[in-house]
């Protein structure tokens, strides 16, 4: 079985970036590494920063460009270091990466999970439960939906929910971090990280 890790690149830039940047980030990285556009299994985390209003984020010293990928894919992603990308007018310089192992935690959070055809909370939660069942995860996992969120893709708004999963065993936690939930992981959706 392949080892899944987070490859986290430092980021620098002065201009604020859009809070909803998943599609733009995927496009910018795919132009630098066309193989990202093909199905290689890499998930691209949303860039974290400080909300500064008007749906914009300011980069912080801890902001990172993070890709969740198989360990054997790291060499193909290293050429991103030193490159510059533009997200709706915000120029970002990609720095040196660090490899981070996934850590099992009993509670995980995803900023946005999208499941095609499911938008309203009750049907969405039932669809998510079916996905957990397909991964052979315990029915004891607690699902809590947070804010309804959207992802802009060209001229469309894709609707999903913030998701908190609790009561996970170590094995279940790692499985969820490796597999994710829903779709569009290359645009920042369905990626689970330990709850802070």
C-alpha positions, 0 to 999 in steps of 0.5 A: 500500500502506498504511503500518503503524505502532505507536501507543504511548500512555504509561500510568500506574497504581499497581495491578498488572495481570494478566500475561494481560490480552489479552482484558480489554484488548481489551474495555476499549478496545472499550468506549471505541472501539466501532469497535475491536470491528469488523474495522479491522485494529488489533493490540493489543500486550501491555502490558510491565511487571515481573513481580511474582509471582502472575501480575501485572505492575507498570507501569514508566516504559517501559510502553506501550499500543501499537496496530499499525495503518494510519497512516490509522487514527491519527486514529480512535485518538487519542481514547484519550488521557486516558481511563481503563481498568480491567483486572481491578481495575487502573485505568490512565490512557492518556496521550499517544501517539507514532507509531513506524515499524516497523524491519526486524530479522533476528530477531523475537519474538512473546510468544504465537502461537495457531493454531487447532487446533494446540497441540503443538510439531511440528504447530504449527511446521509450521502456522506454516511454512505461514503463512510460505509463504503470505506468500511468505517464504523457507524459510530463515527459522529458527523456534524455539518458546519457552515454551508460553503461554496466553490466557484468554478468558472461561472458556477457555484458548487455547494457543499458543507464544512464537515466535522467527524468525531469518534474515529479510531486511529486507523479510521482517521488515517483512512479518511485522511488518505481517501477524503470524501466527496469530489473535487479534492484537486480543488481543495474539497473533501480533504480532512485534517486534524481538528485544532 
